[in-house]
Structure formats: C-alpha cells, structure tokens
C-alpha cells in the first residue's frame, strides 16, 4: 500500500523534473532554434502533432502516478 503511494509520487517527481528537457528537445526538433532556423522537414500536421508531444508526456506521467496511488489506496481499503 505505502509502496504504491510512494512509487506514484516518485514517478510524478521524476517525470516532471524531466519535462523541461522533453520540451526543449521537442522545440529543437521542430526547428525553432536559431541554430536550426533553416531546417524544418515537417508537414504542417506533423509540426502540430510534434508540438503536442510535451502535453502527452505530462499527461502520461500524471496518469501513471495517479494510477499507482489509486492502486495503493484500493489495497488499503480507503478507496
């Protein structure tokens, strides 16, 4: 029980600490950097979907953390 709750918080903490790195890499891959200003090999749909990678990453981290915490609470009989 307690292990699942602590594990959920650790997943959230580690995942959110890596979120800025993911966002920076998506920004560079989309070709928005001054270094890669002339490089953009994406269609408009691909460019838009690639911009959503950070959002889906954060949603996935939150879903995993909440899922682990809810399993821990369910095992404890609190939910």
MODELLER restraints for C-alpha pairs under 7 A, 6 or more apart:
rsr = mdl.restraints
at = mdl.atoms
rsr.add(forms.Gaussian(group=physical.xy_distance, feature=features.Distance(at['CA:1:A'], at['CA:72:A']), mean=4.25, stdev=0.5))
rsr.add(forms.Gaussian(group=physical.xy_distance, feature=features.Distance(at['CA:1:A'], at['CA:73:A']), mean=6.50, stdev=0.5))
rsr.add(forms.Gaussian(group=physical.xy_distance, feature=features.Distance(at['CA:1:A'], at['CA:75:A']), mean=5.88, stdev=0.5))
rsr.add(forms.Gaussian(group=physical.xy_distance, feature=features.Distance(at['CA:1:A'], at['CA:76:A']), mean=5.85, stdev=0.5))
rsr.add(forms.Gaussian(group=physical.xy_distance, feature=features.Distance(at['CA:2:A'], at['CA:72:A']), mean=6.49, stdev=0.5))
rsr.add(forms.Gaussian(group=physical.xy_distance, feature=features.Distance(at['CA:4:A'], at['CA:68:A']), mean=5.52, stdev=0.5))
rsr.add(forms.Gaussian(group=physical.xy_distance, feature=features.Distance(at['CA:4:A'], at['CA:69:A']), mean=5.74, stdev=0.5))
rsr.add(forms.Gaussian(group=physical.xy_distance, feature=features.Distance(at['CA:4:A'], at['CA:71:A']), mean=6.90, stdev=0.5))
rsr.add(forms.Gaussian(group=physical.xy_distance, feature=features.Distance(at['CA:4:A'], at['CA:72:A']), mean=4.85, stdev=0.5))
rsr.add(forms.Gaussian(group=physical.xy_distance, feature=features.Distance(at['CA:5:A'], at['CA:68:A']), mean=6.41, stdev=0.5))
rsr.add(forms.Gaussian(group=physical.xy_distance, feature=features.Distance(at['CA:5:A'], at['CA:69:A']), mean=4.38, stdev=0.5))
rsr.add(forms.Gaussian(group=physical.xy_distance, feature=features.Distance(at['CA:5:A'], at['CA:72:A']), mean=5.53, stdev=0.5))
rsr.add(forms.Gaussian(group=physical.xy_distance, feature=features.Distance(at['CA:7:A'], at['CA:68:A']), mean=6.99, stdev=0.5))
rsr.add(forms.Gaussian(group=physical.xy_distance, feature=features.Distance(at['CA:8:A'], at['CA:65:A']), mean=4.09, stdev=0.5))
rsr.add(forms.Gaussian(group=physical.xy_distance, feature=features.Distance(at['CA:8:A'], at['CA:66:A']), mean=6.48, stdev=0.5))
rsr.add(forms.Gaussian(group=physical.xy_distance, feature=features.Distance(at['CA:8:A'], at['CA:68:A']), mean=5.02, stdev=0.5))
rsr.add(forms.Gaussian(group=physical.xy_distance, feature=features.Distance(at['CA:8:A'], at['CA:69:A']), mean=5.29, stdev=0.5))
rsr.add(forms.Gaussian(group=physical.xy_distance, feature=features.Distance(at['CA:9:A'], at['CA:65:A']), mean=6.22, stdev=0.5))
rsr.add(forms.Gaussian(group=physical.xy_distance, feature=features.Distance(at['CA:11:A'], at['CA:61:A']), mean=6.99, stdev=0.5))
rsr.add(forms.Gaussian(group=physical.xy_distance, feature=features.Distance(at['CA:11:A'], at['CA:65:A']), mean=5.75, stdev=0.5))
rsr.add(forms.Gaussian(group=physical.xy_distance, feature=features.Distance(at['CA:12:A'], at['CA:61:A']), mean=6.00, stdev=0.5))
rsr.add(forms.Gaussian(group=physical.xy_distance, feature=features.Distance(at['CA:12:A'], at['CA:62:A']), mean=6.28, stdev=0.5))
rsr.add(forms.Gaussian(group=physical.xy_distance, feature=features.Distance(at['CA:12:A'], at['CA:65:A']), mean=5.54, stdev=0.5))
rsr.add(forms.Gaussian(group=physical.xy_distance, feature=features.Distance(at['CA:15:A'], at['CA:61:A']), mean=5.92, stdev=0.5))
rsr.add(forms.Gaussian(group=physical.xy_distance, feature=features.Distance(at['CA:19:A'], at['CA:58:A']), mean=6.99, stdev=0.5))
rsr.add(forms.Gaussian(group=physical.xy_distance, feature=features.Distance(at['CA:22:A'], at['CA:54:A']), mean=6.45, stdev=0.5))
rsr.add(forms.Gaussian(group=physical.xy_distance, feature=features.Distance(at['CA:23:A'], at['CA:54:A']), mean=5.62, stdev=0.5))
rsr.add(forms.Gaussian(group=physical.xy_distance, feature=features.Distance(at['CA:26:A'], at['CA:51:A']), mean=6.91, stdev=0.5))
rsr.add(forms.Gaussian(group=physical.xy_distance, feature=features.Distance(at['CA:30:A'], at['CA:40:A']), mean=6.61, stdev=0.5))
rsr.add(forms.Gaussian(group=physical.xy_distance, feature=features.Distance(at['CA:30:A'], at['CA:47:A']), mean=6.53, stdev=0.5))
rsr.add(forms.Gaussian(group=physical.xy_distance, feature=features.Distance(at['CA:31:A'], at['CA:37:A']), mean=5.85, stdev=0.5))
rsr.add(forms.Gaussian(group=physical.xy_distance, feature=features.Distance(at['CA:31:A'], at['CA:39:A']), mean=5.73, stdev=0.5))
rsr.add(forms.Gaussian(group=physical.xy_distance, feature=features.Distance(at['CA:31:A'], at['CA:40:A']), mean=5.26, stdev=0.5))
rsr.add(forms.Gaussian(group=physical.xy_distance, feature=features.Distance(at['CA:73:A'], at['CA:79:A']), mean=5.66, stdev=0.5))
